[in-house]
Amino acid sequence: MNGILLIDKPAGWTSSDVVAKLRGVLHEKRIGHSGTLDPMATGLLVLFLGRATRAVEFAESHDKRYLAGLRLGLVTDTQDTTGNPVGGAPRPVFREELESALATFRGEIEQIPPMYSAIKVKGQKLYEIARRGGEVERKARPVTIRSLEIAGEENGDFLLDIRCSKGTYVRTLCHDVGAALGCGGCMSSLRRLAAGEYRLEDAHTLDEVIAAAEKGEAEKLLLPTDSLFAAYPKLKVGPNGEKKVRCGNSLPTRMAAGSYRLYNESGEFLALVRVQDGQMKTIKSFFEV
């Protein structure tokens, strides 16, 4: 079973929980994912099955889109509502005041990663240190907020529509917005709406995947691996060229320099390749070996 599976992750599940569940359901050990979601978060989780797991590294840099709940007046140790309260100054915040604060967070900004994160410092994950009551100095990291808009209000919280680069901590964004307003803030909910070109509306629930697997139709839910590389032009090779590619050899070519999706004459996706100085070399192969 090879391909990409879009899942609408339920709350309370870790990304690893989803992978473990589907390994059993689909009888496929080779399953990976790009872009981890915290247990409280829901929404789009992009899974890679079989030979497609080789493509995970190309998806990790994708921009993401989220709908996040911002609760003002509350600061927690985890920067979301699952943590312990450690501060905050509840007061009314009007939409216009929030709009003004959000303007300073658009574009390239720096974030200090939260202690409750999987980043490693001297071989230890930050959340492991935090759970022991410790705290270490973290360096600020550059991220890009492509867009940041108020999408509405729900149960007293503001809803934020966020498009951001890889590595952005939405929890930290909510925390920092609250700090900028002087009342404190944290994330009350999170739903991933998109990752790269993949959209939540095309995702499947775990129940849907399980039902399809019971009917022997789970493979119909998979997107082809080459859908990840749709932005690259398509290139075909004949039998001799295919043989060389399968052996890991480069090929002479007159194609312009750049990256391409490579297929054989029957339309099978073989590899992502790069053309440079008249030679075509494999970046990553995706054919079964």
C-alpha positions as CSV (number, residue, x, y, z in Angstrom):
1,M,0.0,0.0,0.0
2,N,1.6,3.2,-1.2
3,G,0.4,6.8,-1.1
4,I,-0.8,9.7,0.9
5,L,-3.7,9.6,3.3
6,L,-5.3,12.7,4.7
7,I,-6.8,12.3,8.2
8,D,-9.1,14.5,10.2
9,K,-7.4,13.9,13.6
10,P,-9.8,13.7,16.5
11,A,-9.1,15.5,19.8
12,G,-7.4,13.5,22.5
13,W,-5.2,11.5,20.1
14,T,-1.5,12.1,19.5
15,S,-0.2,12.0,15.9
16,S,1.6,8.8,16.9
17,D,-1.6,7.3,18.2
18,V,-3.2,7.8,14.8
19,V,-0.2,6.2,13.1
20,A,-0.2,3.2,15.5
21,K,-3.9,2.7,15.0
22,L,-3.7,2.7,11.2
23,R,-0.7,0.4,11.1
24,G,-3.0,-2.2,12.6
25,V,-6.1,-1.3,10.6
26,L,-4.3,-1.1,7.2
27,H,-1.7,-3.9,7.9
28,E,1.1,-1.5,6.8
29,K,4.1,-1.0,9.0
30,R,5.5,1.8,6.9
31,I,3.5,4.9,7.9
32,G,4.8,8.3,8.7
33,H,3.4,11.8,9.1
34,S,4.4,15.4,8.5
35,G,3.6,18.2,10.9
36,T,2.8,16.9,14.4
37,L,-0.5,17.9,16.1
38,D,-0.8,18.1,19.9
39,P,-3.5,15.9,21.5
40,M,-5.9,18.8,22.0
41,A,-5.7,19.8,18.4
42,T,-7.9,18.4,15.6
43,G,-7.8,18.6,11.8
44,L,-5.6,17.8,8.9
45,L,-2.8,15.2,9.5
46,V,-1.0,14.1,6.4
47,L,0.1,10.5,6.5
48,F,2.5,8.7,4.2
49,L,2.2,5.0,3.6
50,G,4.6,2.4,2.1
51,R,7.1,3.7,-0.3
52,A,5.6,7.2,0.1
53,T,7.2,7.5,3.5
54,R,10.3,8.6,1.6
55,A,8.5,11.8,0.7
56,V,7.9,13.0,4.3
57,E,11.0,15.2,4.3
58,F,9.6,17.2,1.4
59,A,6.3,17.9,3.2
60,E,7.8,19.0,6.5
61,S,8.6,22.5,5.2
62,H,5.0,23.2,4.0
63,D,3.1,26.2,5.2
64,K,0.1,25.5,7.5
65,R,-3.3,27.1,8.0
66,Y,-5.0,26.9,11.4
67,L,-8.2,28.1,13.1
68,A,-7.2,28.8,16.7
69,G,-9.1,29.8,19.8
70,L,-7.5,32.7,21.7
71,R,-8.5,33.0,25.3
72,L,-7.4,36.3,26.8
73,G,-6.9,37.0,30.5
74,L,-5.3,33.6,31.2
75,V,-1.7,32.5,31.1
76,T,-0.8,28.8,31.6
77,D,2.5,26.9,31.9
78,T,1.7,25.1,28.6
79,Q,0.5,28.2,26.8
80,D,-2.9,26.4,26.2
81,T,-5.9,25.6,28.3
82,T,-4.6,22.1,29.2
83,G,-2.0,23.6,31.4
84,N,-1.9,25.1,34.9
85,P,-2.8,28.7,35.4
86,V,0.2,30.9,36.1
87,G,-1.1,34.4,35.6
88,G,-3.3,36.7,33.5
89,A,-5.4,39.8,34.1
90,P,-9.0,39.2,32.9
91,R,-10.5,42.4,31.4
92,P,-12.7,43.2,28.4
93,V,-10.7,43.3,25.1
94,F,-12.5,44.9,22.1
95,R,-12.1,43.6,18.6
96,E,-10.4,46.9,17.5
97,E,-7.8,46.5,20.2
98,L,-7.1,43.0,19.2
99,E,-6.8,43.9,15.5
100,S,-4.2,46.5,16.4
101,A,-2.2,44.0,18.4
102,L,-2.3,41.4,15.7
103,A,-0.8,43.8,13.1
104,T,2.5,43.5,14.9
105,F,2.6,39.7,14.5
106,R,2.2,39.6,10.8
107,G,5.2,38.8,8.6
108,E,8.6,37.6,9.9
109,I,8.7,37.4,13.7
110,E,10.7,35.6,16.3
111,Q,9.3,33.1,18.8
112,I,10.8,31.6,21.9
113,P,9.8,27.9,21.8
114,P,7.6,26.8,24.7
115,M,9.0,24.6,27.4
116,Y,6.2,22.1,26.6
117,S,7.6,21.2,23.2
118,A,9.6,18.3,21.7
119,I,12.7,20.5,20.9
120,K,15.8,19.0,22.4
121,V,18.4,20.8,24.5
122,K,21.5,18.9,25.3
123,G,19.8,15.7,24.4
124,Q,16.7,16.2,26.5
125,K,13.2,17.1,25.2
126,L,12.0,20.4,26.7
127,Y,8.7,18.9,27.8
128,E,10.5,16.3,29.8
129,I,12.4,19.0,31.6
130,A,9.2,21.0,32.1
131,R,7.4,18.0,33.6
132,R,10.1,17.8,36.2
133,G,9.5,21.4,37.1
134,G,12.6,22.7,35.3
135,E,13.1,25.4,32.8
136,V,16.1,26.2,30.5
137,E,16.9,29.1,28.3
138,R,15.7,28.8,24.7
139,K,16.9,30.8,21.7
140,A,14.3,32.7,19.7
141,R,13.5,31.2,16.3
142,P,12.4,33.1,13.2
143,V,9.0,32.1,11.7
144,T,6.7,33.8,9.2
145,I,3.1,34.6,9.8
146,R,1.7,34.8,6.2
147,S,-1.8,36.0,7.4
148,L,-3.4,36.5,10.8
149,E,-7.1,37.5,10.9
150,I,-10.0,37.4,13.4
151,A,-12.4,34.8,12.1
152,G,-15.1,35.4,14.8
153,E,-15.8,34.6,18.5
154,E,-16.9,31.4,20.2
155,N,-17.7,30.9,23.9
156,G,-16.0,34.1,24.9
157,D,-12.8,33.3,22.9
158,F,-11.6,35.0,19.7
159,L,-11.0,32.7,16.7
160,L,-7.9,33.4,14.7
161,D,-7.4,32.3,11.1
162,I,-3.6,31.8,10.8
163,R,-1.4,30.9,7.8
164,C,2.2,30.4,8.9
165,S,5.5,28.8,8.1
166,K,7.0,25.6,9.3
167,G,8.0,25.7,13.0
168,T,5.4,28.2,14.1
169,Y,4.0,27.5,17.6
170,V,0.4,28.7,17.6
171,R,0.3,28.3,21.4
172,T,3.2,30.7,21.6
173,L,1.6,33.1,19.2
174,C,-1.6,33.2,21.4
175,H,0.6,33.7,24.5
176,D,2.6,36.5,22.9
177,V,-0.6,38.3,21.6
178,G,-2.0,38.2,25.1
179,A,1.3,39.6,26.5
180,A,1.2,42.4,23.9
181,L,-2.3,43.3,25.1
182,G,-1.2,43.3,28.7
183,C,-3.8,40.8,29.9
184,G,-2.1,37.6,29.0
185,G,-3.5,34.9,26.8
186,C,-3.4,31.2,25.8
187,M,-4.7,28.9,23.1
188,S,-8.1,27.3,23.8
189,S,-8.5,25.3,20.7
190,L,-6.7,24.4,17.4
191,R,-7.8,23.0,14.2
192,R,-5.5,22.5,11.2
193,L,-7.2,23.5,8.0
194,A,-4.4,23.0,5.4
195,A,-0.9,21.8,5.0
196,G,0.8,22.8,1.7
197,E,-1.7,22.1,-1.0
198,Y,-3.6,19.6,1.0
199,R,-7.0,20.6,2.5
200,L,-9.0,19.5,5.5
201,E,-12.2,19.1,3.4
202,D,-10.4,16.3,1.5
203,A,-9.5,14.4,4.7
204,H,-11.1,11.3,6.2
205,T,-12.1,10.4,9.7
206,L,-10.6,7.4,11.4
207,D,-14.0,5.7,11.3
208,E,-14.2,6.2,7.6
209,V,-10.8,4.6,7.1
210,I,-11.6,1.7,9.3
211,A,-14.9,1.1,7.5
212,A,-13.1,1.2,4.1
213,A,-10.5,-1.2,5.4
214,E,-13.2,-3.7,6.5
215,K,-14.5,-3.6,2.9
216,G,-11.0,-4.0,1.5
217,E,-11.3,-0.5,-0.1
218,A,-8.9,1.5,2.0
219,E,-6.5,1.9,-0.9
220,K,-9.2,4.0,-2.7
221,L,-8.7,6.7,-0.1
222,L,-5.1,7.2,-0.9
223,L,-3.7,10.1,-2.9
224,P,-0.8,9.3,-5.2
225,T,2.7,10.1,-3.9
226,D,3.4,12.4,-6.9
227,S,0.5,14.7,-5.8
228,L,3.1,16.1,-3.3
229,F,5.2,17.2,-6.2
230,A,2.4,18.6,-8.5
231,A,4.3,21.9,-8.8
232,Y,7.2,20.3,-10.6
233,P,7.0,19.6,-14.4
234,K,6.6,16.1,-15.7
235,L,9.2,14.1,-17.5
236,K,9.2,10.6,-19.1
237,V,12.0,8.2,-19.8
238,G,12.1,5.1,-22.0
239,P,13.0,1.6,-21.0
240,N,16.7,2.1,-21.1
241,G,16.5,5.3,-19.1
242,E,14.2,3.7,-16.6
243,K,16.7,0.9,-16.1
244,K,19.5,3.3,-15.4
245,V,17.3,5.3,-12.9
246,R,16.4,2.1,-11.1
247,C,20.1,1.3,-10.8
248,G,20.8,4.7,-9.4
249,N,22.7,6.0,-12.4
250,S,22.5,9.5,-13.9
251,L,21.2,10.2,-17.4
252,P,22.4,12.7,-20.1
253,T,19.5,15.1,-21.0
254,R,18.8,18.3,-22.9
255,M,16.1,19.4,-20.5
256,A,16.5,22.8,-18.8
257,A,18.0,22.8,-15.3
258,G,15.6,22.3,-12.5
259,S,13.6,19.6,-10.6
260,Y,11.1,17.2,-12.3
261,R,8.7,14.4,-11.6
262,L,10.0,11.4,-13.5
263,Y,7.7,8.7,-15.0
264,N,8.3,5.6,-17.1
265,E,6.4,5.0,-20.4
266,S,3.5,3.3,-18.6
267,G,3.0,6.3,-16.4
268,E,4.5,4.9,-13.2
269,F,6.0,7.6,-10.9
270,L,9.7,6.7,-10.5
271,A,11.4,9.6,-8.8
272,L,11.9,13.2,-8.1
273,V,15.0,14.2,-10.2
274,R,17.2,17.2,-10.7
275,V,18.7,18.3,-14.1
276,Q,21.9,20.2,-13.9
277,D,24.8,20.6,-16.4
278,G,23.1,18.3,-18.9
279,Q,22.8,15.4,-16.4
280,M,19.6,14.1,-14.7
281,K,20.2,12.8,-11.2
282,T,17.7,11.2,-8.8
283,I,16.9,13.3,-5.7
284,K,14.6,10.6,-4.3
285,S,13.2,7.4,-5.8
286,F,9.7,6.1,-5.1
287,F,9.5,2.9,-7.1
288,E,9.2,-0.4,-5.2
289,V,12.5,-2.3,-4.8
